């Protein structure tokens, strides 16, 4: 049994995680601890406070007791708003505090894009445009070319969590460009786990979503590989990325 640990801010699309655990269909356990999300807003200054070390540290002991072998900060915007260097420092601090391998959803997107062979990506972000642009900057710092950015304008996690398949697909289609090799949907507040095959069928290319890549990143940290076509192209490709 491999136990994966996740720190998830607030409550919005956390039900994606038991769904993903079920779709993995293997000896994988997904343990999720909720952290204090503070004010529910996609405002940049508020997002910078979501991933403060003291907020993340409060959930670590629960994951240790659950036997987690790796931990991922399951919040895209709470990572990339600090920039590449700031997000790296955030993960380093998390790893030291937890005493186990650590990463974040922001870095998971970069690693997952490499995994599916996508050097050029389109961004379909649920956030306002200014926050979406910061995510694009983060991806560029990670060596990816961003072919287009579309912000969905959701004011906060609660609004994003209420989106259904039609809204998610419409945003992905609006962001996609002919030269994009994958479409990225950041925001762990967005439900996507149930719709990954439909999204990829509609767009004709890999679709990477926040909760999907977050779980994949934890598996990568524990050197596990699971074949799970129900979770999209990311879970059927070889080989594992090297970083």
N, C-alpha and C positions, 0 to 999 in steps of 0.2 A: 504494500500500500504506500502510495506517495501522497503526502499531505501538502497542499498548496495554501499559502496564507495570503490574504488580501485585506488591505485597509481601504475601506470604502466610505466616502464622505456622505453623511446624511442618509436619506431614504428616497429612492426614485426608481431606478431600474435594477435593483439588487436581485430581483427574481430571475434575471438573465443567468445568474451564476449557478443555481441548482439545475436550470435547464441545460446549461453547458456541461455540467457534471454528468447529467444523464446521457447527453449526446456523446460524450467521450467513451462511454460504455466500457470502461476499463477499471483497474484498481487505482483510481485517482479520487482523492477526497478534496473538496473545495471548502476551505474554512474562511468565512468572511466576518470581519469585525467592523462595525460602524464607527467612524470618527466624527467629531464635531465639525459640521459644515459651516457654522456661523451663519451669516446673512445669506439667504438664497438669492444670489444675483450673479450675473455674468459680467460684473463690473471688474475691471482689471485690478484695482486696489484691493477689493475683497478677495479675489481669487488668489492673490499673493499670500493672504493669510491662512487659507484653507490648509496648506501643507506645512505649516509651521512645525518645527521639530517637536515642540511640547504636545501638540495635538496628535501627531503620529505616534509619539512614544507611549501615549496612554493605551493604545490598542495592542502594543507589542506583546505584553505579558500574556494576554489571552491566546495569542497565536502560538507562543512558546508552549503553553500548557496543552494546546491542541496537537502539538507535535509537528508544527509546520516546518518544512525543510527549506523554504524560500518564501520571501514576502515581496509583494508588488503593491506599490501605492497606486490604487485603482482610481485615478483621477487625472484626466489628460490636462485640463486647463490649470490644475494646481501644480503642474510640473513645468510646462512650457512657458508660462508667464514669467518664470525666473530666467529665461534664456538658457542656452545650452550649458554654459558653465555653472549657472546657479542650479539648474536641474541635476547636474552631475554631483554637485556638493550635497544636494538634498538626498540623493540616493546613497551617497557615501555615508552620510550621517545615519540614515535609516539602517544600513547594513551593520554599522558599528553598534548601534543601539540594540538591534535585534540579534546580533551574533549569528547571522545567516546571510546567504546571498540575497541581494535586494535589487529592485529596479522600479520603474514606474511606467505608466501607460504611455507617456510621451515617448520614451525610448523604445517601448514595445512597437510603436508604429514604425519607427525607423528600421528596427531589426526585421519586422514582419515584411516590410516593403522589399528589403533585400532578399528575404526568403522566397518571395514569389517572383523575383527577378524584375521588379518594377523600379527602374531608375527615374521614371517620369510619372508623377502622380497628380491627380486632381483632388482638391479638398472640398468636401461637402460637410461643413461644420454647422452644428445647431446654434452656435454662438452668434452674437452681433458681429458685424464685419471687422471691427477693430481688434477684437479678440481672435477672430479667425485668421487675421493677417499675422498675428504673433505666432500662431501654430505653423503657418506657412514658413515664416522665418526660421523657426526651430527645425523644420524638415530640411530646409536648405543648409542649415548649419551641419546637419547630419549627412550631407552629401547628395540629397535628392533634388531633382528638378521639379518644381511645382508648376503645372501647366494652367491651373486656374483655381480660384478660391471663391466659394459661395457661402455666405453666412446666412443661417436660417433665422436669426434675429430673436431667438428665445431669450426671455429675460432672465431665466434661472433654471435650476434643475427640475423643479416641479413642473414647469411648463414643458420642458424637454421630455420628461418622463411620461407625459400624457399623449405624446405623438404616437400615431399608429403607423401601420405599414404603408398606407397611401402617402402620408406626409414624408416619411423617410425615403421612399422611392422617388417622390417628386424632387426632393432636395438633391439626391444622388444624381438624378438625370440632369438637373439644372447645372450641376457642378462639372459633370463629365465633359471631357474634350476628346476629340478623335485621337490625339497623340498620347493621351494618358494611358499608362500600362496598368494602372489600378486606381480605384477611387477609395479615398479614405474618409471615414465618418467618425471624427473624434467626439468625445462626450460620453462618459460612462453613465450619465443620466438618461441616455437614449436607449430604448429597447430595440434590439436588433437580432438577438440570437435566434429567434424563431423564423427570421425572414432571410437569412443569408443565401440559401440556394436560389430563392426567388429574385433577390437583388442581383446576384451574379448572372442569372439567366437573362434578366432584363437588360443589363448593361453589356453583357458579353465579355466580361473581364473580371479579374479578382476584385472583390470588395473587402476592405479591411475596416472593421468597426471596433470601437473602444473596448467593450467587454470581451469580445473575441480575442483581440491581440493581447489583452491583459492576461488571460488564462494561458494563452500560448507562450507568453514571456515567462510565466512561472514554470511551465513545463521545460522551457529551454534552460532555465537556471538550474533545474534538477536533472538535466540530461535525459529527460523523458521525451519520447516521441509517440504520439497517438494518431492512428489513422481514423479520422472522423469526417467523412464527406459531408455530413449534415451541418458542419461548421465552416464550409466553404473551402476554396482552393488552398488557403493557408494550411489546412490540416491534411492535405493529400500530397504535398510536394516533398521532394528530397533535394539535397540533404539539409540538415540543420545548419543555420548560419554560424559562421565563425567570427568572433569579435575579440 
